[in-house]
Amino acid sequence: MPFPAVGGAALPDQAALHALLLDSLEEQIAVIDREGTIVYVNLAWTTFGLENGLASASAGTGSNYLGVCNMSGSGGDSLAGEAAEGIRDVLAGERASFHFEYPCHSPAEKRWFMMRAAPLQGDPGNLFVISHHNITQRKLAEEQVEYLSLHDPLTGLANRRHFNQFLNNEWRRGIRSRSPLSFVMFDLDHFKDYNDELGHLAGDQCLVRVGQVLQAFAGRPSDLAVRYGGEEFGLLLGSTGLEAAAKIAEAVRQKIEELDMYHREAKRITVSAGVVSVIPDSQQTEMLLVREADKALYLAKQQGRNQVACA
């Protein structure tokens, strides 16, 4: 039934209006039948498929969306498998709806989407709606909040919270693999004098440069550089024994000395380091590593600073 004219212009009939409305949405929408076959897609669905190299045979009208998800899941894509399971539950009437957040990154950008599967309203139970809504901005904001909660805002290194989480994971991994875990605790020598003489801006820049040195030595997934607090830093080294950790600590000490950051009476910024290495044991906690490294650091300070001591 045609719509009445508004302002002298005739509106399209209801079916055409609905089609125009659906094609105006950014949300990707498909309608599937009880077997999972696509009977309708809107423009956003088609456009996304074309832009991402999906053939119409696998993503357009007449293709079986559920079958594609099942095939991907069988091929090892756990996200596709989870999506297929949720859709099947909706088709079988075991769920009123299914919501699923998933990443869909392209080579050029990170992207996340929210999938929703639900029965088509007003239909007697033969048709179902699959929609994909772009939630990238929200996820990027969440990532930024998470990053800020785990990193020191000045140096960009891991903060104490991140370090504790990472250490716990590496400790448990070390228990399983019986591999050594090492920790080096660093403390800048006479940093207070440097900060008091040259000001907080220079002091902050000094900490940033030291942090850059530490980060350069944390190149493996099992390594972590941390600003432990104030002018204290740490370097956690997975699958690393005492001798190798001590060599790394000495290399860090030399690099920081080579930064040539001087203050009162031509004193150069240096660093003292305490090194400890253990094979994690379920009878101990990971904080043993921190306590022993702190003792070694105290020894390095007692022996004259600008040196490495091992526990």
ABEGO torsion letter per residue (X at the ends): XBBBBBGGBBBBBAAAAAAAAAAABABBBBBBBAAGBBABBBAAAAAAAAAAGBBAAAABBGBBAAAAAAAAAAAGBAAAAAAAAAAAAAAAGABABBBBBBBBBBAABBBBBBBBBBBBBGBAGABBBBBBBBAAAAAAAAAAAAAAAABBAAAGBBBAAAAAAAAAAAAAAAAAAGBBBBBBBBBBBGAAAAAAAAEAAAAAAAAAAAAAAAAAABABAABBBBBAEEABBBBBBBGBBAAAAAAAAAAAAAAAAAAGBBBBGGBBBBBBBBBBBBBBBAABBAAAAAAAAAAAAAAAAAAGEGBBBBX
